[in-house]
């Protein structure tokens, strides 16, 4: 299972929100490039970079930060937030992202999303499934839908999607553990899916549980910044 640290961006700074609430913002570092380099130094290969300004505005905002991290590290970066048009996804790839993380467009403009899968390949698209009580939420979690997570996954896998990262909004940023039960249900129903868990990871024990049920990756954010999982422990875990 791949460990994927998250860097969330507002005003070009590394921040974390609680349950997607922009009013509950904590700035952890004003230099995201510095944070990315620290991750790379301990053996991390992959980074989840989220443009929260972009998610809220509906267009990519922090692409310059992406450019800097991509040019100054060898990290495989998936970038999401504000990718709404063919022009913005092009900007994201040209700025150095290896994958484009897509959420809202896959719900609101399915044909456009499916066209990106055909154009760039399923290995370049990371579908985000943000969930609240097994229902999809979009637009930076500000908009709820009645779309069931299992129906959503089935439809998108039928169109070629191979990898999904699923965030349980009710767990995100609370440091109360990951949604192991939900992820287990998804993996049992879709064994061919590469599922990346996101939200709520608090300890190495959480990572062990996610690995045991079959997650292909785990996104870790606040637990690192709050030192619930130290960089030293993370380095050892990666080396195992």
Secondary structure by P-SEA (a helix, b strand, c coil): cbbbbbbbbccccccccccccccccccccccaaaaaaaaaaacccbbbbbcaaaaaaccccaaaaaaaaaaacccbbbbbcccccaaaaaaaaaacccbbbbcccccccaaaaaaaaaacccccbbbbbbbcccccccccccccccccaaaaaaaaaaacccbbbbbcccccccccccaaaaaaaaaaaccccccccccccccaaaaaaaaaacccbbbbccccccccccaaaaaaaaac
